[in-house]
Amino acid sequence: MCELLLLHTQQGQEFCSQLKNLIRLRCWECDELIPGVMFDIVCEPRDAFKHTSNHGAIWIKGRGIDLGNFSYALLYILMMEDALENSEAPDGVPGMYLALRDRYESLDIAHGNWELKGDVIECILSKALQTGPSVHPDDVKQRCEFMSVMRCFAKWFDRLLHIISRNGHLTEGPPLVRHLPDLHQTVRLIRELADWHLPGPSPDWS
């Protein structure tokens, strides 16, 4: 099993702060894309929501990468909690979160389900892939920025798995779903180590 206690180091604190800053300094720059997709999910039927999520992927080196629902649900919870607490988050996100939670019980940040939370992130990714010439340049800019954020998140999550599995030694290879820690314990520890209410160092993704 993965061991969350391996994050309890100075390096672990800096590592968790990187994710906080990725959300606060870059993710919330997509202040029309994110609440806009959340609004679409609230308004559309469940089968359309799922269909859209099936087309979401992180585009890296010419191919789509699926990080899995645990990673996306982790990001969803951290984004929604930050939106509820942070006055600099886009105005539309807290309201759209409440609407999503009212429609789908498992989109409540306190709910243990991973899948639907992951589907929300995948829907944003699906929209972010649409950057053709018919799309307004301002929308293209936000979609490209969100895709860039998700590439950074993919690197961050890969590092997380390496840390909490001791580079695979605890799991006899790359961690599988059964090796992953509890989702909400992971969220709480990241927030605790990042001292989420205080500014942290700028992310370095080099």
C-alpha positions as CSV (number, residue, x, y, z in Angstrom):
1,M,0.0,0.0,0.0
2,C,1.0,3.6,-0.5
3,E,2.1,5.4,2.6
4,L,0.9,9.0,3.0
5,L,3.2,9.6,6.0
6,L,6.1,9.7,3.5
7,L,4.9,13.2,2.6
8,H,5.7,14.5,6.2
9,T,9.0,16.2,5.3
10,Q,10.1,19.7,4.4
11,Q,10.3,18.6,0.8
12,G,6.8,17.2,1.1
13,Q,5.5,20.5,2.4
14,E,7.0,22.3,-0.6
15,F,5.7,19.6,-2.9
16,C,2.1,20.1,-1.6
17,S,2.5,23.9,-1.8
18,Q,3.2,23.5,-5.5
19,L,-0.2,22.0,-6.1
20,K,-1.9,24.8,-4.1
21,N,-0.1,27.4,-6.2
22,L,-0.9,25.6,-9.4
23,I,-4.6,25.9,-8.6
24,R,-4.4,29.5,-7.3
25,L,-2.0,31.0,-9.7
26,R,-2.9,29.3,-12.9
27,C,-6.0,27.2,-12.7
28,W,-8.2,30.1,-11.7
29,E,-7.0,32.1,-14.7
30,C,-9.5,29.9,-16.6
31,D,-12.3,31.9,-15.1
32,E,-14.7,31.4,-18.0
33,L,-13.9,27.9,-19.1
34,I,-14.2,26.1,-15.7
35,P,-17.6,27.6,-14.5
36,G,-18.9,27.4,-18.1
37,V,-18.3,23.7,-18.3
38,M,-19.8,23.2,-14.8
39,F,-22.9,25.1,-16.0
40,D,-23.2,22.8,-19.0
41,I,-23.0,19.8,-16.7
42,V,-25.8,21.1,-14.5
43,C,-28.0,21.8,-17.5
44,E,-27.4,18.7,-19.6
45,P,-28.7,15.1,-19.0
46,R,-26.5,12.5,-17.3
47,D,-25.8,10.6,-20.5
48,A,-24.5,13.7,-22.3
49,F,-22.4,14.5,-19.2
50,K,-20.8,11.0,-19.4
51,H,-20.4,11.2,-23.2
52,T,-18.5,14.5,-22.9
53,S,-16.3,13.1,-20.1
54,N,-15.3,10.1,-22.3
55,H,-13.6,12.5,-24.7
56,G,-11.5,14.3,-22.0
57,A,-7.8,13.6,-21.9
58,I,-4.5,15.3,-21.1
59,W,-2.8,15.9,-24.5
60,I,0.9,15.1,-24.0
61,K,3.4,14.5,-26.9
62,G,0.7,13.9,-29.4
63,R,-1.5,11.5,-27.5
64,G,-4.3,11.6,-24.9
65,I,-3.4,10.5,-21.3
66,D,-6.0,9.5,-18.7
67,L,-4.6,9.9,-15.2
68,G,-7.6,8.0,-13.6
69,N,-10.5,9.0,-11.5
70,F,-8.5,9.1,-8.2
71,S,-6.2,11.9,-9.4
72,Y,-9.0,13.8,-11.0
73,A,-11.2,13.5,-7.9
74,L,-8.3,14.7,-5.8
75,L,-8.0,17.8,-8.0
76,Y,-11.8,18.4,-8.1
77,I,-12.0,18.4,-4.3
78,L,-9.1,20.7,-3.9
79,M,-10.4,23.1,-6.5
80,M,-13.9,23.2,-5.1
81,E,-12.7,23.6,-1.5
82,D,-10.4,26.5,-2.6
83,A,-13.2,28.1,-4.6
84,L,-15.4,28.1,-1.5
85,E,-12.7,29.6,0.7
86,N,-10.7,31.8,-1.6
87,S,-12.2,35.2,-2.5
88,E,-9.8,35.4,-5.6
89,A,-11.3,32.2,-7.1
90,P,-13.7,32.9,-10.1
91,D,-17.1,34.2,-8.9
92,G,-19.0,31.5,-10.8
93,V,-17.3,28.4,-9.4
94,P,-18.8,28.3,-5.9
95,G,-22.3,28.7,-7.1
96,M,-21.9,26.2,-9.9
97,Y,-20.4,23.7,-7.4
98,L,-23.4,24.0,-5.2
99,A,-25.7,23.4,-8.2
100,L,-23.6,20.4,-9.2
101,R,-23.8,19.0,-5.6
102,D,-27.5,19.5,-5.5
103,R,-28.0,17.6,-8.8
104,Y,-25.5,14.8,-8.2
105,E,-25.0,13.7,-4.6
106,S,-21.6,12.2,-5.3
107,L,-20.2,15.6,-6.5
108,D,-20.4,16.8,-2.9
109,I,-16.7,17.2,-1.8
110,A,-17.5,15.1,1.3
111,H,-18.8,12.2,-0.7
112,G,-16.5,9.2,-1.2
113,N,-17.2,8.5,-4.9
114,W,-14.4,9.1,-7.3
115,E,-16.0,8.6,-10.7
116,L,-18.3,11.5,-11.1
117,K,-15.8,13.9,-9.6
118,G,-13.3,12.7,-12.2
119,D,-15.9,13.1,-14.9
120,V,-16.1,16.8,-14.2
121,I,-12.4,17.3,-14.7
122,E,-12.6,15.2,-17.9
123,C,-15.4,17.4,-19.2
124,I,-13.2,20.5,-18.8
125,L,-10.4,18.6,-20.5
126,S,-12.8,17.7,-23.4
127,K,-13.7,21.4,-23.9
128,A,-10.0,22.3,-23.6
129,L,-9.2,20.1,-26.6
130,Q,-11.5,22.2,-28.8
131,T,-9.2,24.9,-30.1
132,G,-10.0,25.1,-33.8
133,P,-10.2,28.2,-36.0
134,S,-13.9,28.6,-35.2
135,V,-13.2,29.2,-31.5
136,H,-12.8,32.7,-30.2
137,P,-9.1,33.5,-29.4
138,D,-9.9,34.3,-25.8
139,D,-11.5,30.9,-25.4
140,V,-8.6,29.2,-27.1
141,K,-6.2,30.9,-24.7
142,Q,-8.1,29.6,-21.6
143,R,-8.4,26.1,-23.1
144,C,-4.7,26.0,-23.8
145,E,-3.9,27.3,-20.4
146,F,-6.0,24.6,-18.7
147,M,-4.4,21.9,-20.8
148,S,-1.0,23.3,-19.7
149,V,-2.1,23.2,-16.1
150,M,-3.2,19.6,-16.4
151,R,0.2,18.7,-17.9
152,C,1.8,20.1,-14.8
153,F,-0.7,18.3,-12.7
154,A,0.2,15.0,-14.4
155,K,3.8,15.6,-13.5
156,W,2.8,16.5,-9.9
157,F,0.6,13.4,-9.5
158,D,3.4,11.1,-10.9
159,R,5.8,12.5,-8.3
160,L,3.2,12.0,-5.6
161,L,2.9,8.3,-6.5
162,H,6.7,7.9,-6.5
163,I,6.9,9.5,-3.1
164,I,4.2,7.6,-1.3
165,S,5.2,4.3,-2.9
166,R,9.0,4.8,-2.3
167,N,9.5,4.7,-6.1
168,G,7.4,1.5,-6.3
169,H,9.2,-0.4,-3.6
170,L,6.1,-0.5,-1.3
171,T,3.8,-1.6,-4.1
172,E,6.3,-3.9,-6.1
173,G,6.0,-1.7,-9.1
174,P,3.9,1.3,-10.2
175,P,0.9,1.8,-7.8
176,L,-2.4,0.3,-8.8
177,V,-5.9,1.4,-7.8
178,R,-5.9,-1.0,-4.8
179,H,-2.6,0.6,-3.5
180,L,-4.0,4.1,-3.4
181,P,-4.6,5.8,-0.1
182,D,-8.0,7.1,1.1
183,L,-9.0,10.1,-1.1
184,H,-10.1,12.4,1.7
185,Q,-7.2,11.6,3.9
186,T,-4.9,12.5,0.9
187,V,-6.8,15.8,0.5
188,R,-6.5,16.7,4.2
189,L,-2.8,15.9,4.3
190,I,-2.0,18.0,1.2
191,R,-4.0,20.9,2.6
192,E,-2.3,20.6,6.0
193,L,1.2,20.3,4.6
194,A,0.7,23.1,2.1
195,D,-0.7,25.4,4.8
196,W,-3.4,26.1,2.3
197,H,-4.5,29.5,3.8
198,L,-1.0,31.0,3.4
199,P,0.9,31.9,0.2
200,G,3.7,29.5,-0.7
201,P,6.6,29.3,-3.1
202,S,6.0,29.5,-6.8
203,P,5.8,26.1,-8.6
204,D,8.9,25.0,-10.5
205,W,8.0,22.4,-13.1
206,S,11.4,22.3,-14.9
